[in-house]
Amino acid sequence: MARRLLLGGAAVNVILVLLVVVFLAVRAAPAVKNIGLGTFFGSADWQPDAGIGFGVGAFGALSPIVGSLSVVILALIIAVPLALAVAILVSDTNRNLGERIVRPAVEVFVGIPSVVYGYLGFLALLPLLRHIAPPGRDGSGVLAAGLVLAVMIIPTVATISIDGLLSVPASLREGSLALGATQWQTIRRVLLPAARASIISGIVLGFARAMGEALAVALVIGDVNVIPDIGKYGLGALLQPFTTMTVAITDGVDKLAINPDGTAARYMLALVLLVVTFVSILLVRLVSRGRKATRA
């Protein structure tokens, strides 16, 4: 009986995911016919609500796609090392301090609504970045969004990594130390590889949360559908206003009923967002299995 209930619950989850994919695909289908995949993926001109009723809107989604990937990659680059440092502190470096203070604090941050992160970024982070931004800019851009998302996903990655490190058998720690390895060598060569599956799962969940975040990003990214010129600005391009897929989807939701092409384009963008998340999770799983097979 219990097995049937578990199988039923798993089947419901699979069916729900499939229904979401089918729903998005059906709603996005008009975009393939009316806009064309070449225009959608090959153009950076995203103005889906321009000229409603006259068919003169622009539906090039390259800007929000590049923006989402840029922001999420930057957030992971910042968040993953910090999250692993927190996990190592809690599980091995100072377990007493970690279990009493650090871990409860991290778990509290997991439950903070994303709008709070975005609002704090808007009020506290943007004024700081304004001092190093190009003249006339308010500090919004990829850097601000990446920092906000990094703070958001650190608790997720850290919590799951902590659980993975704590689940490593004590015999592995003791055996490594008994063979003469230092504490850092034990952490780097024994514990982190042993907890790799949990760490990767935490990174994937952090990636998914960052990829799907809209409100917090919208408050600090500037919402400009123009890809910053890296050749012109260099690293300063991180301080140029940009946009993401989630922000582009939520913009103009009040016009969905009177803008069929724009609605289809937004559904197509949502489908792309879903596919990118699925593919990323699949690739991480395949890499993880490949490493396990190599060790075996």
N, C-alpha and C positions, 0 to 999 in steps of 0.2 A: 504493500500500500504506500509506504513512504517513498519507495523508488518511483512509483507512478506519479506521485505528487511532485517529486523533484523533476522528473522528465516533463511533466505538464507545465511546470513553471518555466523550465528552460525553453520549451516549445513556444510558450506565449511570448517570451522575450524575442525569440527569432522571428516570429510572425509579426510582431510590432515593428521591428527594424525593417523587415521586408515591405510592410505596408507604408512606412515612411518613405522608403526609396521609391516605391511605385507611385505614391502620391506626388512626390516632387518631380518624378520623371514625366508624369502625365501633365502636370501644370507647366513644366518647362518645355514641353514638346513644341508649342507654337514659336518659341524663340529659335529653334533650329530651322523652321520653315521661313519665318518672317525676317529674321536677323541674319542667320547663317553662322556656323561655328567659326569660319575664318574671321569674320568681323568681330565676333564675340571674344575670341581668344587672341586675336592678332592686333587689336586696336587698344590704345590707352585712353580713348575719348569716351568717358562714361557720363552721359547726361540723359538718363532715361526719362526724365520728366520734362525735357525741353520740347516745346511745341506740341503739347498734348492735344490730340485731335487732328493734327496736321501731318503726323507721321514723319517728323523731322528730328526725332530724338536720336541720341548717340548711345550705342550699347556696347562699347568696347570695354571689357572687364579686366584688361591687363593690369591697370593701376591697382584696383582693390586686391587682386590676386597676389601681385608682387608685394603690396603693402602688408597683407596678412602674413605671408611667409617671412618677410623681413622682421616684423615685430615679434613674431613667435620665436624665430631663431635667436634673435637678440635676447629675448626673455629667458630662453633655455640656457644660453651661454652664461648669463648672470646667475640664474637660479640654481642650476644643477650643482656647481661646486659649493655654493653656500649651503644648500640642503644636505649634501653629503658631509660637509663639515659638522653641521648640527647633528646628523645621525651618528657620526663617529664619536662626537662628544658625549652623547647620551648613552650609547651602547658600550663604549670602551674607555674613552679618555677620562671622564669623570662621571661615573654612573650615578653617584649620589646627588650631585648637583643637577645632572641631566634629568633624572627621574622626578626630582622634587620641584624644580623650577622651569627648566628649559622645555621639557616635553609638555607639561600642562600649558605653558604659554603658547607653544606651537599649535597645539590642538585647539586653543581658543581662536587663533587666527584663521583656522580652517573654516570656522562658522561665520566669519564676518562677511556681510553682503558685499558684492562686487561694487555697488554704487558708492559705498563708503571709501573703498580704495580709490575709485575714480575721483571722488570729490576731494579727498585729501591730496591726490596728485594735482588736481586743478588749483587748489588753494596754496599748497606748500611747495610742490615740485616745480611747477611752471615759473613762479617768480625766481627761483634759483637758476633755472636753465636760461631765463631771459638774459642774464648777465653774460652768458657765453654764446648766445644765439646771434645770428647776423642782424645788423641794424633793421629795425622795423618788424622783427619777429618776436612773438610772445613766448617762445620756448617750446611750443607744441611741436610734435613730430614723432618720428620713429623712436628716438631715444626716450622721450617721456613715456610713450606707450609701453616700450619694452621694460622700463624700470617698474612701472605700475604692475604689469603682468608678472614680472619676476617676483615681486613681493607677494602677489596673489598665489603663485604656484609653489613657492618655497615650502609652505606648510604641508601641501599635498605630497610633494616628492620626499620631504624629510620624514613625515610620519610613516609612510610605507617603507622607506629605506631603514628606519629604526626597527620596525617589526622584522624586516628581513635579516638585519644584522643580529638582533637578539635571538632569532631562531637558529642561528648557526650553532651546532653542537659545541659544548665547552671543550670537548676532547680535541677539537681542531686548534683552538687557542692554546691549550696546555701543551699539545704536542709540538706546535711551532716554537713556543717559548722554550720548551725543554731541549729542542735541537739547537738552541743558541740564537734564534732570531730575536731582533729587537721588537719592541711593541709596534713601531711603525711598519717594520717589515712584515710582521704578522697581519696587521690591518691591510696593507697594500697587496700582499701576495697570497693571503689565505682568506681573510674575512670578506673583503670586497668581491673577489671572484665567487666565493661560496654564496653570497647574497645577491649575485648579479640578477637573477630572475626578478626578485622583489624590487631592486633598484630600477630595472628597466620598466617594470610595471608602473612604478611611481612616476617615472619620466613620461611614459605614454599618457597617463592620466593628467599630468600637468600640461602636456602638449594639447590634449583634447580640451581642457578647460581654457587654456590661453587662446586656442584657435576659435573657440565658440563665444568668447567674451565680446560684448558689444558696448554696453553702457559705459563701463570704466574706460575703455579705449576711446570712445567717442568724445569724452570730456577732455582728453589730453592730446589727441593726435592731430587736430586741426581740420580734418575732413576736407581735404583738397585733392581732387582727382587728377593729380599731375605727378608723374614719377620724378623724384628729385634727380638732378643731373650730378652724378658722382664725379664725372670728369671736371665739372666746374667747381663744385663745392667740396669735394673730398669727403672727409669725415663730417664736415659741416652739413652734409646731406641728411644726417641723422636728426638735425635740428630744423629741417624743413617740414612744413605741414604735409600730411599724407592722408591716406584713407585705408580701410581694410574691407574685407568682404562683409563682415557682420555690420559694420557701419553703413556700407552701401546698401545692404538689404533693408535696414531699418529706416533709412532716409526715404521720405515720400510715401510712407505707408498710408497716409490719408488720401492718396491719389490712386490707390490700387483699383478702385471701382471704375475710374474714368480713364485709365491708362493701361489697356490690355497688353501692349508690347512691353511697357516697363514692368508690368506684373510678371510676365513670362520671363523677362530677363532676370528679375530678382529671384524667381524660382530656380532658374538655371544656375545662378550664382550660389544659391543655397545647396543645390545638388553638387556643385563643384566642391563646396566646403565639406560636405558629407563624404564625398569620394576621397578628398585629400586626407581627411582624418582616418578613414578606413584603410587606405593604402599605407599611411604612415604606421599605423598599428600593425598591419600585416608584415611590413618590412622589418619592424623591430622584432616581431615574433620569429620570423624566419632567421634573422641574424642570431637571435638567442638560441634557437634550436641548433643552428649550424655550429655554434661554439660548443654546445653541449656534446654534439656528435663528435667534434674534433677532440675534445678531452677524453671521450670514451674510447 
